[in-house]
Amino acid sequence: MIEQDDFDIHTRLHTIVRGEDEAAMVESVGLALVKLPDVLNRLKPDIMIVHGDRFDALALATSAALMNIRILHIEGGEVSGTIDDSIRHAITKLAHYHVCCTRSAEQHLIAMCEDHDRILLAGCPSYDKLLSAKNKDYMSVIRMWLGSKEMVRVMRKKGIEHHPNFRAVKHVPFDQFIQLVAHAGCMIGNSSCGVREVGAFGTPVINLGTRQTGRETGENVLHVRDADTQDKILHALQLQFGKQYPCSKIYGDGNAVPRILKFLKSIDLKEPLQKKFCFPPVKDNISQDIDHILETQSALAVDLGGTNLRVAIVSMKGEIVKKYTQLNPKTYEDRLELILKMCVEAASEAVNVNCRILGVGVSTGGRVNAREGIVLHSTKLIQEWSSVDLRTPISDALHLPVWVDNDGNCAALAERKFGHGKGIENFVTLITGTGIGGGIVHQHELIHGSSFCAAELGHIVVSLDGPECLCGSQGCIEAYASGIALQREAKKLHDEDLLLVEGMSMKKEEVVSAAHLIQAAKLGNAKADSILRTAGMALGLGVVNILHTMNPSLVILSGVLASHYVNTVKDVINRQALSSVKTVDVVVSNLADPALLGAASLVLDYTTRRIY
């Protein structure tokens, strides 16, 4: 492979002793240590790049360290579970500079007292090629290759090597190997490739045994730690085979090599070689790029509203770094095209603002299958939006994992991570905007329900003969207290010349809105005030029902109408609720953008490791 890439090869060194036992490995290290000093004296390298955790890499690092040659170690700080760990960490202690692939690996290096200023979080170099691999003629590659040495032995014993669906080979070129991986129904074994590279394609993986214990994995990996029975592996195959998972970028985003080159160019060869250790206390857990500029772990947040489509880069601390807004197209095709276009642009811009995008979270109206990332059906505000798979096209376009949920649920997640709900075990969020929605957090977890219909709080019925709701029912909270309901009542008053009072004026072309009703009420319009009072009472009755059903310790009112309703809601609770729930706190959200923050929380709070 090195020859194929046209590198100038100055020295060839044969050090591997035949054999597959531990003694042969030790002999190989010893042989390398004998031969390497002459080679290094002759080449006099400025920097020695050592990769990974193989025993031959340890021999190289040992020789270079003892001969005062600068060492840059790639892929240090990771945890697997065999002798590889000891070799990898030994190389780390010998190396002067470090390039790691994951955030956890960076934390481990810092905890191991390595100098933070000499650590680069770059991602895995192999991902640069993986994420750009596009071989349409993959079937010819699949027909060409399949297998391993141990598998050959088993196949021969079982006599299945003659089966037309099996083939055993010793080596597959990398370009062709990744095509096999990308299009496989499942990968099974104990190779690090399964928990690292394969995640770039979302291919299902069954990881056998304990060799990779401790490694970070995408949600595509199912661990069978103790494969003591054949049935356990077969059951894992039944669970995994043929699935398609979101692409994982835990180990890289396709830009590792440019980062590493920049890092190499920044190394001052005149600086004293003496290795420095940073003993505890360690610095804060942050990642710095080569110019010592903070590169922030972030999420792409998408808010699909009835009027606007918004995309934002949101940091781990809830800061909206950059936001993009466009009118939401009316048709399915135009809407999806615009989502992809805005996400791609935002992901590209993230590099310029030093943000590392971990994934994409989408907040949308309607009922959402959060497990599959599918909008089952939406509100009348968002037309042509039923049975829509949002996860697949966004993940394919950005090579990022994608999560999708209802906007009310996202608002609750935003409160749990960034707002009043932080650290609260049981609370309910009610969104008072164009419609009425919400989310329920019980024992710190979001409730979705058996058919993803939980927390449709706007459709709690508070009157049997109330106004008609957009859902087709009557007397829902939304029919009384939503922005649409208030707009309807404002228009009625305006048509009867009962809306405007002294201090108010409207242009002829101006559309009557809920804001006009609120303004009229503030200026003393008794009818407008009565409508707002009725809307607040309807919302309050809905909250009482929630208190009697869920018994939360906190109710958070969110959205543009929240501050106008909060006092009325508290009054209704005091009059109508059981004494045992009257102590509940009712507060107005202090989050400026709960939909985007909630969409970001889908990404920032998600854990990917699964154990079977």
C-alpha positions as CSV (number, residue, x, y, z in Angstrom):
1,M,0.0,0.0,0.0
2,I,2.9,2.3,0.8
3,E,4.5,1.5,-2.6
4,Q,1.2,2.2,-4.4
5,D,1.1,5.7,-2.9
6,D,4.5,6.4,-4.4
7,F,6.3,7.1,-1.1
8,D,10.1,7.2,-1.2
9,I,11.2,4.2,0.9
10,H,14.6,4.9,2.5
11,T,14.8,1.7,4.5
12,R,13.2,-1.7,4.7
13,L,13.4,-3.4,8.1
14,H,12.3,-7.0,8.7
15,T,11.7,-7.6,12.4
16,I,8.6,-9.9,12.7
17,V,9.5,-13.4,14.0
18,R,7.3,-16.2,12.7
19,G,4.8,-17.5,15.2
20,E,1.5,-16.5,16.8
21,D,2.3,-16.8,20.5
22,E,3.4,-14.3,23.1
23,A,7.1,-15.4,22.8
24,A,7.2,-14.6,19.1
25,M,5.8,-11.1,19.9
26,V,8.6,-10.5,22.5
27,E,11.3,-11.7,20.1
28,S,10.0,-9.4,17.4
29,V,10.2,-6.4,19.7
30,G,13.7,-7.4,20.7
31,L,14.8,-7.8,17.1
32,A,13.4,-4.4,16.2
33,L,15.2,-2.8,19.1
34,V,18.5,-4.2,17.9
35,K,18.1,-3.1,14.3
36,L,16.4,0.4,14.8
37,P,19.3,2.4,16.2
38,D,21.4,2.1,13.0
39,V,18.4,3.1,10.9
40,L,17.5,6.1,13.0
41,N,21.1,7.3,13.2
42,R,21.2,7.2,9.4
43,L,17.8,8.8,8.7
44,K,17.9,11.4,11.5
45,P,14.2,12.1,11.4
46,D,12.8,15.4,12.8
47,I,9.6,13.7,14.0
48,M,8.7,10.1,14.3
49,I,5.0,9.4,13.7
50,V,3.9,6.2,15.5
51,H,0.4,4.9,15.0
52,G,-1.8,2.8,17.2
53,D,-1.1,0.1,19.7
54,R,0.8,-2.8,18.0
55,F,3.9,-4.3,19.6
56,D,6.1,-3.2,16.7
57,A,5.0,0.4,17.3
58,L,6.1,0.1,20.9
59,A,9.6,-0.9,19.7
60,L,9.7,2.1,17.4
61,A,8.6,4.5,20.1
62,T,11.1,3.1,22.6
63,S,14.0,3.5,20.2
64,A,13.0,7.0,19.2
65,A,12.5,8.1,22.9
66,L,15.9,6.8,24.0
67,M,17.6,8.5,21.0
68,N,16.0,11.9,21.7
69,I,13.8,11.9,18.6
70,R,10.4,13.7,18.8
71,I,7.5,11.3,18.7
72,L,4.0,12.0,17.5
73,H,1.5,9.3,18.6
74,I,-1.8,8.8,16.7
75,E,-4.8,7.2,18.3
76,G,-3.6,7.4,21.9
77,G,-5.9,7.6,24.9
78,E,-8.4,5.0,23.8
79,V,-9.5,2.0,25.8
80,S,-10.1,-1.5,24.5
81,G,-9.5,-4.4,26.9
82,T,-6.4,-6.5,26.1
83,I,-2.6,-6.1,26.0
84,D,-3.3,-3.5,23.4
85,D,-4.2,-1.1,26.2
86,S,-0.9,-1.5,28.0
87,I,1.1,-1.0,24.7
88,R,-1.0,2.0,23.7
89,H,-0.6,3.7,27.0
90,A,3.2,2.9,27.1
91,I,3.6,4.6,23.8
92,T,1.6,7.6,25.1
93,K,4.1,8.0,28.0
94,L,7.0,7.9,25.5
95,A,5.5,10.3,23.0
96,H,5.9,14.1,23.0
97,Y,2.8,15.0,20.9
98,H,-0.6,13.3,20.6
99,V,-3.3,13.1,18.0
100,C,-6.5,11.5,19.4
101,C,-9.7,10.5,17.7
102,T,-12.4,11.0,20.3
103,R,-13.4,13.3,23.2
104,S,-13.0,10.5,25.7
105,A,-9.5,9.7,24.4
106,E,-8.6,13.3,24.9
107,Q,-9.9,13.2,28.5
108,H,-7.9,10.1,29.1
109,L,-4.7,11.7,27.9
110,I,-5.2,14.7,30.1
111,A,-5.9,12.4,33.0
112,M,-2.6,10.6,32.2
113,C,-0.8,13.9,32.8
114,E,0.0,14.6,29.2
115,D,0.5,18.2,28.3
116,H,-2.8,19.6,27.1
117,D,-1.2,22.0,24.7
118,R,0.4,19.1,22.8
119,I,-2.8,17.2,22.3
120,L,-4.9,17.5,19.1
121,L,-8.4,16.2,18.9
122,A,-8.4,15.5,15.1
123,G,-10.6,12.4,14.6
124,C,-9.5,9.1,13.0
125,P,-7.5,9.6,9.8
126,S,-9.2,6.6,8.2
127,Y,-12.5,8.4,8.4
128,D,-11.2,10.9,5.9
129,K,-11.3,8.2,3.3
130,L,-14.4,6.4,4.7
131,L,-16.7,9.4,4.5
132,S,-15.6,10.1,0.9
133,A,-15.8,6.5,-0.3
134,K,-18.3,6.3,-3.2
135,N,-17.9,3.3,-5.3
136,K,-21.1,2.7,-7.2
137,D,-19.8,-0.6,-8.6
138,Y,-19.7,-2.2,-5.1
139,M,-21.3,-5.5,-6.2
140,S,-18.2,-6.4,-8.2
141,V,-16.1,-5.8,-5.0
142,I,-18.4,-7.9,-2.9
143,R,-18.2,-10.7,-5.5
144,M,-14.4,-10.5,-5.3
145,W,-13.7,-10.7,-1.5
146,L,-14.9,-12.3,1.8
147,G,-13.2,-14.1,4.9
148,S,-10.3,-14.6,7.5
149,K,-7.7,-17.2,8.5
150,E,-9.5,-18.5,11.6
151,M,-12.8,-18.5,9.7
152,V,-11.1,-20.7,7.1
153,R,-10.3,-23.3,9.7
154,V,-13.8,-23.4,11.0
155,M,-15.2,-23.5,7.5
156,R,-13.0,-26.4,6.6
157,K,-14.0,-28.4,9.7
158,K,-17.7,-27.8,8.9
159,G,-17.3,-28.4,5.2
160,I,-19.0,-25.1,4.4
161,E,-16.1,-23.6,2.5
162,H,-17.6,-25.2,-0.6
163,H,-20.9,-23.3,-0.1
164,P,-21.4,-20.7,-2.9
165,N,-22.1,-17.9,-0.3
166,F,-18.8,-18.3,1.5
167,R,-15.3,-17.3,0.5
168,A,-12.0,-17.0,2.5
169,V,-9.2,-14.6,1.8
170,K,-6.1,-13.5,3.6
171,H,-6.1,-9.8,2.8
172,V,-8.5,-7.3,1.2
173,P,-7.2,-3.9,-0.1
174,F,-8.6,-1.0,2.0
175,D,-10.5,0.7,-0.8
176,Q,-12.4,-2.6,-1.5
177,F,-12.7,-3.6,2.1
178,I,-14.7,-0.4,3.0
179,Q,-17.1,-1.2,0.1
180,L,-17.7,-4.6,1.6
181,V,-18.3,-3.0,5.0
182,A,-20.5,-0.3,3.7
183,H,-22.9,-2.7,2.0
184,A,-22.8,-5.6,4.4
185,G,-25.9,-6.9,6.1
186,C,-23.9,-7.2,9.3
187,M,-20.3,-7.4,10.5
188,I,-19.4,-9.9,13.3
189,G,-16.1,-10.4,15.1
190,N,-13.8,-8.7,17.6
191,S,-11.8,-6.3,15.4
192,S,-11.5,-2.6,16.3
193,C,-12.7,-1.9,12.8
194,G,-16.2,-3.0,13.9
195,V,-16.4,-0.4,16.6
196,R,-14.5,2.3,14.8
197,E,-14.6,2.5,10.9
198,V,-17.9,0.6,10.4
199,G,-19.8,3.3,12.3
200,A,-19.2,5.7,9.4
201,F,-21.6,3.7,7.3
202,G,-24.2,2.7,9.9
203,T,-23.7,-1.0,9.1
204,P,-24.9,-3.3,12.0
205,V,-22.0,-4.8,14.0
206,I,-21.9,-7.7,16.5
207,N,-18.8,-7.3,18.7
208,L,-17.8,-10.7,20.2
209,G,-15.9,-11.1,23.5
210,T,-14.1,-8.5,25.5
211,R,-11.3,-7.4,23.2
212,Q,-13.0,-4.0,22.5
213,T,-14.4,-3.5,26.0
214,G,-14.2,0.2,26.8
215,R,-14.1,1.5,23.3
216,E,-16.6,4.1,22.3
217,T,-19.2,2.8,19.9
218,G,-22.0,4.1,17.7
219,E,-25.5,2.7,18.2
220,N,-24.9,0.3,15.3
221,V,-22.8,-1.9,17.7
222,L,-24.3,-4.7,19.7
223,H,-22.0,-6.3,22.2
224,V,-22.0,-10.0,23.0
225,R,-19.5,-10.1,25.8
226,D,-19.8,-13.7,26.9
227,A,-20.7,-15.8,23.8
228,D,-21.0,-19.0,25.8
229,T,-23.8,-20.4,23.7
230,Q,-24.5,-20.5,20.0
231,D,-28.0,-19.3,20.6
232,K,-26.8,-16.0,22.0
233,I,-24.9,-15.2,18.8
234,L,-27.8,-16.3,16.6
235,H,-30.2,-14.1,18.6
236,A,-27.8,-11.2,18.1
237,L,-27.8,-11.9,14.4
238,Q,-31.6,-11.9,14.3
239,L,-31.6,-8.5,16.0
240,Q,-28.9,-6.9,13.8
241,F,-28.8,-8.4,10.3
242,G,-30.0,-6.1,7.6
243,K,-30.6,-3.0,9.8
244,Q,-29.5,0.5,8.8
245,Y,-28.3,2.8,11.6
246,P,-27.5,6.5,11.5
247,C,-23.9,7.2,10.4
248,S,-21.7,7.8,13.5
249,K,-18.9,10.4,13.6
250,I,-17.7,9.5,17.1
251,Y,-14.3,8.7,15.5
252,G,-14.0,11.5,13.0
253,D,-15.7,13.9,10.6
254,G,-13.5,13.4,7.5
255,N,-11.1,16.3,8.2
256,A,-8.5,14.6,10.4
257,V,-5.6,14.6,8.0
258,P,-5.7,18.5,7.3
259,R,-5.8,19.0,11.1
260,I,-2.8,16.7,11.6
261,L,-0.8,18.4,8.9
262,K,-1.5,21.7,10.5
263,F,-0.4,20.3,13.8
264,L,2.8,19.0,12.4
265,K,3.7,22.3,10.8
266,S,3.2,24.1,14.1
267,I,5.7,22.0,16.0
268,D,8.8,24.1,16.8
269,L,11.8,21.9,16.2
270,K,14.0,24.4,18.0
271,E,12.0,24.0,21.2
272,P,13.7,21.9,23.9
273,L,12.8,18.2,23.5
274,Q,12.3,17.4,27.2
275,K,8.9,15.9,27.6
276,K,6.6,17.7,30.0
277,F,3.9,16.2,32.2
278,C,1.0,18.1,33.6
279,F,0.2,16.6,37.0
280,P,-3.2,17.1,38.7
281,P,-5.1,19.3,38.9
282,V,-5.7,19.0,35.2
283,K,-7.1,21.8,33.0
284,D,-10.8,22.0,32.2
285,N,-12.1,19.4,29.8
286,I,-11.9,21.5,26.6
287,S,-10.5,20.8,23.1
288,Q,-8.2,23.1,21.5
289,D,-7.2,23.2,17.8
290,I,-3.7,23.9,16.7
291,D,-4.0,27.7,17.1
292,H,-5.3,27.1,20.7
293,I,-8.7,28.3,19.7
294,L,-11.6,26.5,21.4
295,E,-13.4,24.0,19.2
296,T,-16.8,23.5,20.8
297,Q,-18.8,20.3,20.8
298,S,-22.0,21.4,19.2
299,A,-25.3,20.2,17.6
300,L,-27.1,21.2,14.5
301,A,-30.7,22.0,15.6
302,V,-33.6,22.2,13.2
303,D,-36.9,23.7,14.1
304,L,-39.7,23.0,11.6
305,G,-42.4,25.5,12.4
306,G,-45.7,26.3,10.8
307,T,-44.3,29.5,9.3
308,N,-40.5,29.3,9.5
309,L,-37.8,26.7,9.1
310,R,-34.8,27.4,11.3
311,V,-31.4,25.8,11.6
312,A,-28.9,26.7,14.3
313,I,-25.5,25.6,15.6
314,V,-25.9,25.1,19.3
315,S,-23.0,24.6,21.8
316,M,-22.9,22.1,24.7
317,K,-23.7,25.0,27.0
318,G,-26.8,26.0,25.1
319,E,-25.4,29.0,23.3
320,I,-26.8,29.5,19.8
321,V,-23.6,30.2,17.9
322,K,-25.3,30.8,14.5
323,K,-28.9,30.7,13.3
324,Y,-30.4,30.5,9.9
325,T,-34.1,31.2,9.1
326,Q,-36.1,30.7,5.9
327,L,-39.9,30.5,5.2
328,N,-41.1,27.0,5.5
329,P,-42.0,25.7,2.0
330,K,-45.6,24.3,1.5
331,T,-44.7,21.1,-0.4
332,Y,-42.9,18.1,0.9
333,E,-40.2,18.1,-1.8
334,D,-39.3,21.8,-1.4
335,R,-39.3,21.5,2.4
336,L,-37.0,18.5,2.5
337,E,-34.7,20.1,-0.1
338,L,-34.4,23.3,1.9
339,I,-33.8,21.4,5.2
340,L,-30.8,19.5,3.5
341,K,-29.5,22.7,2.0
342,M,-29.6,24.7,5.2
343,C,-28.1,21.8,7.2
344,V,-25.2,21.4,4.8
345,E,-24.5,25.1,4.8
346,A,-24.6,25.3,8.6
347,A,-22.3,22.2,9.0
348,S,-19.8,23.8,6.6
349,E,-19.9,27.1,8.6
350,A,-19.4,25.2,11.8
351,V,-15.7,24.7,10.9
352,N,-15.2,28.5,10.5
353,V,-16.7,29.2,14.0
354,N,-14.6,26.4,15.6
355,C,-17.6,24.1,16.3
356,R,-17.5,20.3,16.0
357,I,-20.9,19.0,15.0
358,L,-21.9,15.8,16.9
359,G,-25.2,15.2,15.2
360,V,-28.5,16.7,14.0
361,G,-31.7,17.2,16.1
362,V,-35.0,18.0,14.5
363,S,-38.0,19.5,16.3
364,T,-41.3,19.3,14.4
365,G,-45.0,19.6,15.0
366,G,-47.2,16.5,14.9
367,R,-46.7,12.9,16.0
368,V,-43.2,11.5,15.7
369,N,-41.8,8.0,15.9
370,A,-38.6,9.1,17.8
371,R,-37.1,5.7,17.6
372,E,-37.1,5.6,13.8
373,G,-36.9,9.4,13.1
374,I,-40.2,9.4,11.2
375,V,-42.9,12.0,11.3
376,L,-46.1,9.9,11.4
377,H,-48.4,12.8,10.7
378,S,-48.3,16.5,11.4
379,T,-50.6,19.3,12.2
380,K,-52.6,21.2,9.6
381,L,-50.1,24.0,9.9
382,I,-47.5,21.8,8.2
383,Q,-49.1,20.2,5.2
384,E,-47.8,17.1,3.2
385,W,-45.9,15.9,6.3
386,S,-47.0,12.4,7.0
387,S,-45.0,9.2,7.1
388,V,-41.8,11.2,6.4
389,D,-38.4,9.7,7.1
390,L,-36.3,12.6,8.2
391,R,-33.4,10.7,9.7
392,T,-32.2,8.9,6.5
393,P,-31.8,11.8,4.0
394,I,-30.2,14.1,6.6
395,S,-27.9,11.4,7.8
396,D,-26.9,10.5,4.3
397,A,-26.2,14.1,3.3
398,L,-24.2,15.0,6.4
399,H,-22.7,11.7,7.5
400,L,-24.1,12.5,11.0
401,P,-26.4,10.8,13.4
402,V,-29.9,12.3,13.4
403,W,-32.7,12.4,16.0
404,V,-36.2,13.7,15.5
405,D,-39.0,14.4,18.0
406,N,-42.2,16.4,18.5
407,D,-41.7,20.1,19.3
408,G,-43.4,19.8,22.7
409,N,-41.1,17.0,23.7
410,C,-38.1,19.1,22.5
411,A,-39.3,22.0,24.7
412,A,-39.3,19.7,27.7
413,L,-35.8,18.4,26.8
414,A,-34.6,22.0,26.6
415,E,-36.0,22.8,30.0
416,R,-34.4,19.6,31.4
417,K,-30.9,20.5,30.1
418,F,-30.8,24.3,30.1
419,G,-33.9,25.6,32.0
420,H,-36.1,25.4,35.1
421,G,-36.3,21.6,34.7
422,K,-32.6,21.0,35.3
423,G,-32.2,18.4,38.1
424,I,-36.0,18.1,38.5
425,E,-37.3,14.5,38.5
426,N,-40.9,15.1,37.5
427,F,-42.1,18.1,35.6
428,V,-44.4,19.1,32.7
429,T,-43.8,21.8,30.0
430,L,-46.7,23.5,28.2
431,I,-46.0,25.5,25.1
432,T,-48.5,28.3,24.5
433,G,-47.9,29.6,20.9
434,T,-49.7,29.2,17.6
435,G,-50.9,25.9,19.0
436,I,-50.7,24.3,22.4
437,G,-48.2,21.5,23.0
438,G,-46.1,20.1,25.7
439,G,-43.8,17.4,27.1
440,I,-43.7,15.3,30.2
441,V,-40.6,14.3,32.0
442,H,-41.1,11.5,34.6
443,Q,-38.2,10.2,36.7
444,H,-35.8,12.3,34.6
445,E,-37.0,10.6,31.3
446,L,-39.2,11.9,28.5
447,I,-42.5,10.1,28.1
448,H,-43.4,9.2,24.5
449,G,-46.3,6.7,25.1
450,S,-47.1,3.4,23.3
451,S,-47.9,5.1,20.0
452,F,-45.8,8.3,20.4
453,C,-48.9,10.3,21.3
454,A,-48.1,11.1,25.0
455,A,-48.1,14.8,26.1
456,E,-50.7,16.0,23.5
457,L,-51.6,18.4,26.2
458,G,-53.3,20.9,23.9
459,H,-56.0,18.4,23.2
460,I,-57.1,17.9,26.8
461,V,-60.8,18.5,26.7
462,V,-62.0,21.1,29.2
463,S,-65.5,21.6,27.9
464,L,-68.0,19.3,26.2
465,D,-69.5,22.0,24.1
466,G,-66.6,24.4,23.6
467,P,-65.3,25.8,20.4
468,E,-64.2,23.5,17.6
469,C,-60.5,22.6,17.6
470,L,-58.2,21.9,14.5
471,C,-58.1,18.3,15.6
472,G,-61.8,18.0,14.9
473,S,-62.9,17.7,18.5
474,Q,-64.6,20.4,20.6
475,G,-63.5,22.1,23.9
476,C,-59.8,21.3,23.7
477,I,-57.4,23.7,25.5
478,E,-56.0,24.6,22.1
479,A,-59.4,25.7,20.9
480,Y,-59.4,28.3,23.8
481,A,-55.9,29.3,24.5
482,S,-53.7,28.9,21.4
483,G,-52.6,31.9,19.3
484,I,-55.0,30.7,16.5
485,A,-57.9,30.7,19.0
486,L,-57.1,34.2,20.2
487,Q,-56.7,35.4,16.6
488,R,-60.1,34.0,15.8
489,E,-61.7,35.8,18.8
490,A,-59.9,39.0,18.0
491,K,-61.2,39.0,14.4
492,K,-64.7,38.5,15.7
493,L,-64.4,41.6,17.9
494,H,-62.8,43.5,15.1
495,D,-65.6,42.6,12.6
496,E,-68.1,44.0,15.2
497,D,-65.9,47.1,15.8
498,L,-65.4,46.1,19.4
499,L,-61.6,45.5,19.3
500,L,-59.9,48.9,19.0
501,V,-59.9,51.2,22.0
502,E,-58.2,54.5,22.6
503,G,-54.5,54.2,22.0
504,M,-54.8,51.5,19.3
505,S,-54.8,51.8,15.6
506,M,-54.6,49.4,12.7
507,K,-53.7,49.8,9.0
508,K,-56.2,48.6,6.5
509,E,-53.9,45.9,5.2
510,E,-52.9,44.8,8.7
511,V,-54.0,41.3,9.6
512,V,-55.8,41.0,13.0
513,S,-53.7,38.8,15.4
514,A,-53.6,37.6,19.0
515,A,-51.2,40.4,19.8
516,H,-54.0,43.0,19.0
517,L,-56.3,41.2,21.5
518,I,-53.6,41.3,24.2
519,Q,-53.0,45.0,23.5
520,A,-56.7,45.8,23.7
521,A,-57.0,44.0,27.0
522,K,-54.1,45.9,28.5
523,L,-55.7,49.2,27.4
524,G,-58.9,48.4,29.2
525,N,-61.0,46.6,26.6
526,A,-63.3,44.5,28.9
527,K,-64.4,42.1,26.2
528,A,-60.8,41.4,25.1
529,D,-59.8,40.9,28.8
530,S,-62.7,38.5,29.3
531,I,-61.5,36.4,26.3
532,L,-58.0,36.2,27.7
533,R,-59.3,35.3,31.1
534,T,-61.4,32.5,29.6
535,A,-58.4,31.2,27.7
536,G,-56.3,31.3,30.8
537,M,-59.0,29.4,32.8
538,A,-59.2,26.7,30.1
539,L,-55.4,26.3,30.2
540,G,-55.6,26.3,34.1
541,L,-58.2,23.5,34.0
542,G,-55.9,21.5,31.7
543,V,-53.1,22.0,34.1
544,V,-55.3,20.8,37.0
545,N,-56.0,17.6,35.0
546,I,-52.3,17.1,34.5
547,L,-51.6,17.6,38.2
548,H,-54.2,15.0,39.1
549,T,-52.8,12.6,36.5
550,M,-49.0,13.0,36.7
551,N,-48.5,14.8,40.0
552,P,-45.4,16.7,38.8
553,S,-43.5,19.0,41.2
554,L,-43.1,21.7,38.5
555,V,-45.2,23.1,35.6
556,I,-43.3,25.3,33.1
557,L,-45.3,27.5,30.8
558,S,-43.4,28.3,27.6
559,G,-44.1,30.3,24.5
560,V,-45.1,33.8,23.6
561,L,-48.4,33.6,25.6
562,A,-47.0,32.1,28.8
563,S,-46.6,35.4,30.7
564,H,-50.2,36.4,29.9
565,Y,-51.6,33.1,31.4
566,V,-49.4,32.3,34.4
567,N,-51.4,34.2,37.0
568,T,-54.7,32.9,35.8
569,V,-53.4,29.3,35.8
570,K,-52.2,29.7,39.4
571,D,-55.7,31.0,40.4
572,V,-57.4,28.1,38.8
573,I,-55.1,25.6,40.6
574,N,-55.8,27.2,43.9
575,R,-59.6,27.0,43.3
576,Q,-59.9,23.7,41.5
577,A,-57.0,21.4,42.4
578,L,-56.8,18.9,45.2
579,S,-54.9,20.3,48.2
580,S,-52.2,17.7,47.9
581,V,-51.1,19.1,44.5
582,K,-51.7,22.8,45.1
583,T,-48.1,23.3,46.2
584,V,-46.8,22.7,42.6
585,D,-44.6,25.4,41.3
586,V,-45.9,27.1,38.1
587,V,-43.2,29.2,36.3
588,V,-42.6,30.9,33.0
589,S,-39.8,29.5,30.9
590,N,-36.7,31.7,30.8
591,L,-35.4,30.1,27.6
592,A,-35.3,32.3,24.6
593,D,-35.5,29.5,22.0
594,P,-36.8,26.2,23.5
595,A,-37.5,24.5,20.2
596,L,-33.9,24.9,18.9
597,L,-32.4,24.2,22.3
598,G,-34.6,21.0,22.6
599,A,-33.6,19.8,19.2
600,A,-29.9,20.3,20.2
601,S,-30.6,18.4,23.5
602,L,-31.6,15.4,21.4
603,V,-28.0,15.2,20.2
604,L,-26.1,16.5,23.2
605,D,-27.7,14.2,25.7
606,Y,-27.8,11.0,23.6
607,T,-25.8,8.0,24.8
608,T,-24.8,5.6,22.1
609,R,-23.3,2.6,23.9
610,R,-25.4,-0.5,23.9
611,I,-24.7,-3.8,25.7
612,Y,-26.4,-7.1,25.0
